[in-house]
Amino acid sequence: MDQTTMTTAPIPSNGAGSRRTQVERREEAERRMLDAAVTLIAEKGFSAFVLADVAEAAGYSRGLPTHYFRTKEALISRAADWIVERFRSRVEERLTESGGLGSVLAFADHYLEHAEEDPAEARALSRILAEATTSNALGDFIRQLNERTVQRLAEALRVGQAAGDVSRDIDPGIQGTLILGLMRGVVGQWLLDPSPAYMQNVRREVRVQLTRALHPAGSLAK
């Protein structure tokens, strides 16, 4: 079995403490390799991305990523899932606190804010989304991700329709798809021109346009 290149304290040979320590070490190694993978995907894309680079960047032996993830595609899929999971918990709070138009606007604002806070992660996910169009394994994962996100947006919109702050004339599923596409498109353009002023103006305009499209009266958010 591949061993890490780091110096670590001896692990007890038996007992519950040994099992916990081994699990903790494995989880730490996986987190470090995923973090390194995200950084490398953002910097290099896929053509120059190899498992040995992940090991070196994370501080482990060259064979450890293969031992953990088996293939480059499996590691990329896991990295995409890791990015999404870290982001999803915060997004879910905004979509489940009350539902309705307010939670959808909060989702959109946070999606764009998160890109500003972690542009490397945003760039990595953008490249993963692009790669998914030609990779069956990644394509299946991203398709499931899209379905989950659109479903959550649609649920929030239906809550808004019942409460009266979202128009009953809109189709929640279609609007969920459009909102997700808008967020990804805005982030993709911002990555080409990552200026704070650009994102600040776009975030404000996104709020206005979504309110026009979704609110029964089409009133502007100020």
LUMMI-901604 format. One record per residue: x, y, z of N, C-alpha, C, O in turn. Coordinates in steps of 0.001 Angstrom, whole numbers, padded with zeros to 6 digits, always signed. Each point is the difference from the previous one (the first is absolute). Example, Ala and Ser with C-alpha at 12.3 -4.5 7.8 and 13.67 -1.06 7.14 Angstrom:
2
+013190-005690+007800-000890+001190+000000+000900+001200+000000+001036-000019+000665;-001386+001069-001385+000820+001190+000060-000770+001090+000730+000509+001108+000169;
//
This chain:
222
+000846-001195+000000-000846+001195+000000+000878+001240+000000+001054+000034+000636;-001501+000973-001354+000741+001251-000020-000032+000644+001365-001007-000073+000704;+002102+000704-000327+000086+000697+001269+000162+001484-000253+000518+000393-001045;-000950+000438+001978+000169+001428-000144+001440+000364+000206+000749-000740+000639;-000351+001869-001171+001367+000477+000143+000158+000826+001251+001116+000414+000315;-002210-000152+000428+000078+000804+001191+000420-000853+001184-000235-001208+000019;+000855+001835+000962+000331-000671+001234-001201+000057+000920-000505+001083+000295;+000041-002231+000163-001174-000035+000856+000315-000772+001263+000959-000770+000045;-001774+000978+000988+000175-000723+001249-000365-001453-000197-000836-000317-000847;+001454-000589+001622-000340-001421-000129-001477-000240+000267-000595+000665+000849;+000002-001608-001566-001403-000360+000174-000084-001256+000839+000720-000960-000272;-001576+000931+001286-000151-001204+000813-000374-001189-000866-000692+000152-001006;+001139-001313+001388-000203-001178-000847-001367-000624+000150-000410-000789-000851;-000326+001130+001936-001319-000586+000155-000872+000919+000827+000452+001033+000495;-001728-001428-000348-000926+000772+000824-000731+001043-000796+000354+000285-001144;-001405+000303+001765-000841+000994-000659+000790+001231-000371-000261+000619-001031;+001250-000247+001880+000802+001180-000296+000734-000130-001309+000125+000973-000744;+000375-002192+000444+000700-000233-001256-000931+000203-001180+000372+000655-000974;-001596-001216+001046-000943+000133-001101-000359+001465-000226-000055+000454-001143;-000187+000283+002210-000349+001409-000150+001148+000780-000629-000224+000847-000864;+001432-001124+001288+001154+000716-000535+000173-000282-001485+000289+000913-000774;-000460-002144+000378+000142-000353-001413-001082+000672-000844+000275+000488-001096;-001498-000465+001608-001083+000669-000722+000290+001487-000129-000180+000581-001070;+000624+000030+002147+000295+001430-000020+001129+000306-000975-000057+000988-000732;+001078-001834+000723+001111+000221-000935-000459-000150-001444+000409+000767-000872;-001253-001751+000626-000504-000188-001364-000848+001193-000432+000123+000477-001128;-000985+000006+002028-000840+001152-000338+000842+001242-000255-000289+000772-000914;+001325-000579+001718+000876+001153-000213+000722-000104-001333+000096+000983-000734;+000415-002178+000415+000691-000184-001272-000934+000262-001174+000389+000634-000980;-001620-001123+001081-000962+000220-001082-000313+001478-000151-000054+000507-001120;-000154+000195+002236-000278+001443-000078+001155+000745-000648-000215+000868-000846;+001434-001200+001237+001163+000701-000542+000165-000265-001495+000345+000905-000760;-000588-002131+000346+000116-000313-001417-001111+000652-000816+000239+000451-001120;-001442-000397+001666-001088+000665-000703+000263+001494-000118-000255+000604-001042;+000761-000020+002105+000338+001420-000035+001070+000264-001049-000084+000975-000747;+001089-001841+000692+001052+000139-001005-000564-000190-001404+000387+000710-000928;-001305-001672+000770-000600-000252-001314-000775+001214-000488+000095+000369-001170;-000858+000252+002057-000764+001194-000378+000938+001103-000472-000257+000648-001015;+001341-000436+001747+000964+001037-000373+000630-000296-001354+000145+000898-000829;+000226-002147+000604+000654-000371-001256-000961+000065-001182+000381+000425-001091;-001623-000845+001305-000990+000107-001075-000195+001467-000379-000077+000338-001181;-000002+000523+002187-000170+001429-000264+001183+000569-000762-000174+000829-000893;+001382-001272+001241+001208+000562-000606+000317-000615-001367+000402+000706-000925;-000584-002034+000802+000488-000718-001177-001102-000503-000922+000262-000298-001166;-001475+000199+001661-001033-000651-000788+000182-001507+000061+000540-000514+000980;-000978-000204-002003+000006-001457+000037+001126-000638-000799+000513-001051+000385;-000122+001671-001492+000987-000631-000871+001341-000174+000694+000697-000985-000246;-000323+001927+001112+001289-000064+000698-000132-000505+001431+000950+000072+000780;-002099-000569-000446-000283-000412+001369+000267-001494+000148-000606-000809-000702;+001516+000432+001617+000307-001414+000233-000032-000281+001496+000184+000904+000815;-000418-002158-000463-000135-000379+001400+001276+000249+000793-000055+000349+001179;+001200-000527-001824+001264+000216+000708+000142+001448+000456+000589+000263+001048;-001125+000682-001831+000046+001411+000404-000802+000236+001272+000391+000795+000854;-001522-001499-000738-000833+000129+001196+000774-000475+001217-000010+000655+001043;+000677-001788-001172+000784-000533+001115+001069+000993+000431+000160+000272+001190;+000566+000263-002155+001081+000935+000319-000541+001261+000666+000559+000468+000992;-001648+000083-001536-000572+001227+000559-000548-000213+001409+000034+000910+000828;-000539-002115-000560-000575-000291+001311+001040-000449+001015-000274-000048+001199;+001492-000288-001691+001052-000427+000913+000021-001487+000274+000439-000428+001067;-000913-000378-002027-000046-001440+000185+000784-000704-001109+000455+000624-000959;-000311-001941+001118+000699-000786-001006-000804-000028-001300-001218+000177+000003;+001918-000402-001103-000618+000128-001327-001127-000994-000229-000916+000271-000777;+000972-001415+001443-001017-001016-000252-001249+000116+000849-000968-000725-000230;+000967+001624+001211-001134+000038+000920-001313+000410-000665-001028-000602+000309;+001003+001602-001217-001273+000324-000658-000598-001179-000761-001218-000178-000012;+002069-000627-000624-000504-001176-000701-000579-001005+000984-001021-000632-000273;+001673+000489+001410-000498-000925+001031-001371+000446+000520-000868-000832+000262;+000679+002137-000116-001255+000526+000545-001100+000103-001057-001155-000337+000262;+001521+000803-001454-001028+000358-000991+000017-000864-001266-000935+000059-000799;+001967-000842+000615+000147-000943-001127+000320+000696-001323+001016-000299-000627;-001876+001226+000199+000197+000628-001307-000097+001519+000109-000540+000549+000961;+001077+000098-001973-000079+001463-000083-001451+000451-000056-000367+000971+000661;-000462-001654-001437-001398+000385-000134-000741-000129+001324-000833+000842+000336;+001137-001897+000414-000655-000189+001293+000401+001107+000975-000832+000484+000768;+002099-000086-000799+000448+001085+000866-000667+001318-000381-000402+000768+000874;+000282-000505-002169-000628+001238-000453-001472+000028+000416-000497+001029+000458;-000201-002162-000616-001392-000069+000414-000131+000244+001503-000899+000709+000452;+001807-001308+000308-000036+000188+001457+000321+001450+000365-000583+000550+000934;+001514+000070-001675+000326+001405+000252-001198+000891-000292-000281+000939+000745;-000419-001236-001825-001202+000772-000325-001043-000154+001098-000623+000979+000410;+000434-002204+000065-000961-000245+001070+000417+000732+001274-000845+000521+000729;+002119-000486-000472+000530+000669+001201-000262+001499-000066-000423+000607+000984;+000675-000014-002147-000286+001426-000189-001478+000269+000259-000364+000916+000738;-000470-001730-001358-001441+000211+000082-000500-000181+001429-000827+000782+000468;+001318-001801+000226-000465-000260+001362+000352+001154+000929-000803+000384+000851;+001999+000169-001011+000396+001131+000848-000875+001217-000274-000290+000788+000900;-000121-000649-002144-000835+001133-000381-001466-000241+000345-000723+000922+000378;+000294-002186-000516-001427-000315+000107-000567+000289+001387-001130+000472+000123;+001905-000753+000918-000541+000182+001348-000409+001444+000240-001013+000268+000646;+001808+000664-001173-000350+001412+000169-001177+000380-000889-000866+000773+000411;+000831-001306-001610-001106+000283-000912-001304-000575+000546-001044+000649-000052;+001114-001876+000578-001205-000640+000521-000637+000840+001105-001224+000076+000098;+002050+000550+000728-000543+000845+001059-000846+001123-000597-001045+000357+000544;+001497+000185-001647-000719+001118-000607-001272-000453-000702-000961+000764-000099;+000947-001997-000387-001172-000499-000720-001032-000647+000923-001148-000191-000400;+001537-000145+001614-000931-000702+000881-000451+000833+001194-000938-000384+000699;+001590+001517-000455-000391+000811+001156-001469+000411-000089-000741-000140+000973;+000323+000639-002115-001381+000443-000126-000602-000321-001366-001222-000019-000150;+002063-000230-000837-000500-000209-001346-000469+001305-000607+000152+001062+000604;-000719-001137-001792-000521+001190-000633+001057+000811-000721+001150-000420-000133;-001558+001586-000329+000876+000850-000787+001245+000398+000769+001095+000018-000562;-001247+000303+001840+001149+000432+000792+001106-001030+000048+001176+000349-000098;-001534-001618+000249+001024-001034+000073+000656-000230-001360+001190-000308-000061;-001936+000450-001019+000581-000138-001337+000987+001131-000261+001077-000233-000548;-001435+001455+000935+000915+001130-000160+001247-000191+000864+001107+000342-000416;-001292-000888+001621+001139-000253+000879+000919-001060-000603+001223+000105+000096;-001817-001127-000717+000784-001019-000685+000856+000625-001095+001201-000258-000077;-001816+001075-000765+000720+000616-001107+001124+000893+000503+001112-000032-000527;-001404+000820+001539+001010+000908+000523+001161-000776+000613+001162+000360-000188;-001475-001416+000913+001067-000779+000627+000816-000742-001040+001214-000127+000162;-001829-000363-001214+000715-000710-001051+001097+000895-000572+001136-000435-000188;-001488+001683-000086+000969+000936-000567+001010+000460+001041+001178+000180-000308;-001633+000009+001528+000903+000406+001082+001056-001072+000247+001169+000310+000231;-001584-001560-000280+000931-001102+000248+001107-000030-001055+001152-000294+000319;-001493+000594-001564+001015+000040-001053+001052+001064+000312+001192-000229-000204;-001625+001376+000691+000944+001051+000380+000887-000444+001155+001194+000299+000018;-001762-001000+000929+000749-000414+001179+001022-001086-000319+001063-000045+000619;-001366-000824-001569+000898-001106-000333+000068-000171-001520-000579-000943-000540;+001278+001843-000150+000053-000075-001464+000662-001269-000531-000357-000474-001078;+001322-000086+001822+000631-001239-000458-001010-001128-000044-000024-000783-000950;-000808+000697+001973-001033-001033+000035-001023+000228-001107-000454-000951-000637;+000091+002214+000409-000949+000324-001067+000571-000368-001363-000714-000522-000857;+002005+000794+000656+000636-000335-001280+000076-001511-000189-000225-000506-001099;+000540-000207+002170+000069-001457-000093-001357-000588-000367-000088-000866-000870;-000975+001334+001534-001335-000513-000308-000403+000359-001426-000634-000803-000684;+000995+001997+000232-000312+000402-001365+000659-000940-001007-000608-000364-001006;+001834-000020+001278+000699-000924-000902-000592-001402+000075-000068-000702-001009;-000357+000297+002190-000649-001306+000146-001316-000025-000779-000306-000989-000666;-000468+002064+000744-001256+000075-000739+000245-000107-001501-000750-000670-000710;+001803+001334+000229+000324-000065-001428+000433-001408-000394-000413-000510-001042;+001240-000115+001870+000478-001348-000287-001133-001011-000001+000058-001004-000710;-001088+001266+001504-001124-000938+000108-000738-000179-001320-000682-001007-000190;+000805+001963-000721-000703-000110-001280+000603-001077-000899-000640-000431-000958;+001875-000013+001258+000655-001022-000822+000401-001231+000799+000564-000941-000559;-000848+000934+001863+000365-001144+000843-001274-000644+000546-000799+000659+000665;+000616-001947-000948-001206-000674+000458-000103-000029+001521-001065+000250+000564;+002188-000560+000096-000017-000103+001457-000315+001343+000636-000862+000091+000875;+001558+000948-001312-000261+001333+000532-001380+000489-000421-000687+000673+000768;+000290-001009-001974-001307+000422-000493-001120-000530+000867-000950+000725+000298;+001046-001991+000116-001021-000580+000871-000047+000725+001340-001076+000282+000526;+002248+000015+000018+000052+000679+001293-000601+001396-000085-000815+000382+000839;+001217+000378-001848-000484+001378-000137-001491+000019-000310-000711+000896+000454;+000234-001860-001210-001434-000080-000292-000791-000198+001301-001042+000627+000195;+001526-001480+000676-000665-000212+001284+000074+001259+000863-000965+000354+000678;+002114+000314-000710+000151+001251+000736-001001+001034-000500-000652+000673+000799;+000530-000545-002102-000942+000957-000573-001430-000304+000446-000752+000898+000379;+000395-002174-000433-001365-000388+000368-000304+000353+001454-001083+000499+000308;+002038-000758+000586-000216+000309+001415-000155+001499+000229-000880+000439+000741;+001746+000339-001386-000045+001449+000211-001270+000599-000568-000642+000829+000644;+000276-001242-001844-001227+000502-000617-001213-000402+000838-000931+000789+000163;+000937-001993+000360-001119-000453+000835-000144+000881+001241-001113+000378+000367;+002231-000050+000278-000063+000841+001189-000486+001406-000340-000791+000575+000748;+001249-000017-001859-000478+001310-000435-001490-000051-000312-000748+000906+000368;+000319-001968-001046-001419-000135-000337-000858-000094+001255-001085+000580+000057;+001565-001307+000948-000742-000106+001253-000150+001369+000661-001077+000344+000489;+002163+000435-000476-000061+001341+000590-000973+000888-000777-000725+000794+000600;+000705-000921-001910-000913+000793-000814-001455-000403+000250-000885+000855+000021;+000642-002127+000166-001372-000436+000288-000475+000530+001348-001165+000364+000159;+002074-000323+000807-000340+000611+001285-000383+001459-000216-000963+000489+000590;+001719+000201-001436-000306+001396-000303-001329+000168-000714-000727+000962+000249;+000409-001894-001133-001298+000065-000684-001141-000160+000999-001009+000701-000078;+001179-001623+001012-001045-000201+001009-000131+001217+000912-001096+000319+000461;+002222+000363-000200-000011+001162+000892-000384+001289-000718-000345+000994+000638;+000408-001015-001965-000399+001175-000766+001120+000932-000400-000263+001055-000577;+001536-001418+000871+001080+000900-000412+000727-000495-001247+000986+000603-000424;-001472-001708-000171+000495-000483-001292-001202-000195-000914-001014-000564+000409;+001129+001026-001627-001109-000080-000949-000427-001442-000243+000840-000889-000144;-002143+000663+000099-000529-001330-000314+000091-000310-001493-000266-001127-000416;+000638+002113-000383+000104-000204-001440+001309-000659-000421+000124-000463-001134;+000848+000418+002034+001293-000572-000380+000021-001495+000298-000728-000483+000867;+001580-000249-001605+000209-001425+000235+001218-000140+000910+001108+000321-000430;-001267-000789+001678+001125-000053+000941+001198-000803-000500+001147+000388+000219;-001415-001502-000889+001108-000811-000501+000801+000703-001071+001230-000015+000029;-001914+000627-000970+000686+000724-001067+000760+001189+000575+001148+000247-000370;-001788+000485+001270+000675+001146+000598+001216-000437+000815+001014+000697+000013;-001104-001837+000665+001156-000503+000736+001174-000278-000923+001147+000301+000329;-001445-000883-001496+001039-000266-000993+000623+001304-000498+001220+000101-000135;-002072+000901-000139+000503+001277-000489+000853+000718+001053+001022+000602-000331;-001439-000667+001583+000753+000666+001066+001376-000639+000164+001003+000706+000113;-000950-002033-000099+001285-000677+000120+000908+000334-001176+001189+000258+000183;-001752-000263-001396+000789+000359-001174+000506+001429+000053+001129+000275-000405;-001959+000642+000903+000406+001395+000135+001172+000125+000957+000963+000710-000289;-001033-001396+001433+001078+000079+000988+001317-000495-000580+001041+000633+000173;-001094-001755-000855+001229-000561-000566+000555+000873-001112+001215+000141-000139;-002106+000446-000653+000457+000882-001067+000661+001255+000531+001032+000429-000515;-001617+000157+001534+000573+001206+000603+001370-000299+000594+000946+000764-000196;-000837-001872+000919+001296-000355+000587+001032-000246-001093+001150+000421+000127;-001554-001106-001209+000922-000247-001098+000526+001284-000612+001188+000098-000306;-002051+000884+000125+000442+001282-000553+000871+000752+000997+000983+000633-000384;-001341-000701+001663+000790+000693+001018+001412-000563+000088+000946+000747+000249;-000791-002051-000448+001333-000597+000040+000912+000567-001086+001224-000041+000131;-001814+000566-001198+000781+000644-001052+000349+001444+000341+000944+000568-000548;-001717+000017+001459+000221+001384+000424-000318+000111+001485-001009+000599+000373;+001867-001175+000488-000325-000101+001428+000216+001293+000779+000864+000075+000874;-001655+000932-001201+000106+001265+000718-001149+000120+000996-001127-000378-000317;+001393+000898+001520-001053+000160+001008-001162+000859-000492-001159-000290+000297;+001470+001348-001050-001059+000889-000483-000940-000737-000954-001215+000195+000040;+001778-001027-000885-000806-000768-000955-000996-000879+000750-001194+000019-000301;+001678-000789+001277-000881-000911+000710-001026+000752+000841-001151-000423+000103;+001563+001527+000492-000937+000780+000804-001167+000479-000847-001154-000106+000416;+001444+000633-001599-001055+000484-000896-000871-001142-000505-001222+000132-000082;+001854-001253-000255-000759-001135-000519-000904-000594+001080-001146-000353-000278;+001645+000241+001489-000825-000543+001079-001249+000853+000216-001091-000526+000219;+001258+001830-000281-001144+000897+000175-000991-000168-001151-001210-000031+000223;+001717-000077-001446-000885-000124-001156-000683-001360-000046-001149-000096-000430;+001830-000948+000863-000608-001330+000060-001205+000020+000930-001044-000573-000312;+001191+001230+001448-001117+000101+000944-001191+000724-000643-001147-000419+000152;+001431+001490-000859-001059+000753-000664-000701-000851-001056-001229-000056-000043;+002012-000602-000805-000578-000765-001102-000784-001214+000498-001051-000325-000553;+001546-000342+001583-000740-001143+000534-001316+000443+000627-001015-000683-000136;+001027+001814+000816-001237+000500+000593-001005+000367-001087-001187-000297+000130;+001643+000928-001182-000883+000332-001125-000621-001269-000586-001187-000033-000322;+002003-001000+000192-000470-001223-000647-000916-000832+000896-000884-000698-000497;+001088+000770+001805-000682-000933+000893-001125+000613+000816-000988-000678+000279;+001109+001925+000106-001011+000603+000867-001298+000234-000773+000047+000367-001174;-001194-000569+001804-001279+000193-000710-000137+001382-000623-000542+000139-001096;+001035+000888+001796-000103+001360-000518+001212+000412-000816+000006+001079-000592;+001029-001927+000552+001209+000358-000731+000688+001205+000591+000678+000729-000724;-000830-000486+002042+000602+001186+000612+001503-000178+000130+000504-001120+000084;+000199+002238-000068+001457-000022+000082+000459-000117+001454-000579+000580+000919;+001678-001380-000759+000634-000063+001325+000986+001135+000103+000805+000207-000909;-000852+000522+001982+000908+001123+000209+001017-000339+001081+000857+000823+000322;
//
